[in-house]
């Protein structure tokens, strides 16, 4: 089923301004020879490159000032330095232990996880992750089953 983009009521009568300035060279059209066949001349430095070069030239001095500020107790400077030097810690789920019969059907495994959650053996957020893993395992098993069936059909 295809959907069309409906124009909002307030924009029904809107038309682009035909006299609006066009971007680029108005005398050039697709298919014509390029007005600048050699492209941008080598050695021309754009504004971003100039700013980057200026920062690189003063980088050592800037770093020294920030380090001195951090040593003086400036928390923002210290935070900036630590963010660059030490990696941020990623949250990790706690390890859980509960009885799970992995030979049981997947639906029963999910029920076991829910029961362990209800009994307080595992936290709800960990239970959610475990159920997601069981679901992913189910999808993989389905693909294996489909592949086996397809091979059986092709061999006949």
JOVENUR-V781385 format. One record per helix or strand of 2 or more residues. SS is the DSSP state (hx for helix, st for strand). FROM is the first residue (numbers start at 0). LEN is the number of residues. Records with the same first field share a line. If there is no record, write none. Layout:
SS = FROM-LEN / FROM-LEN
This chain:
hx = 8-3 / 46-11 / 58-13 / 74-11 / 105-13 / 123-32
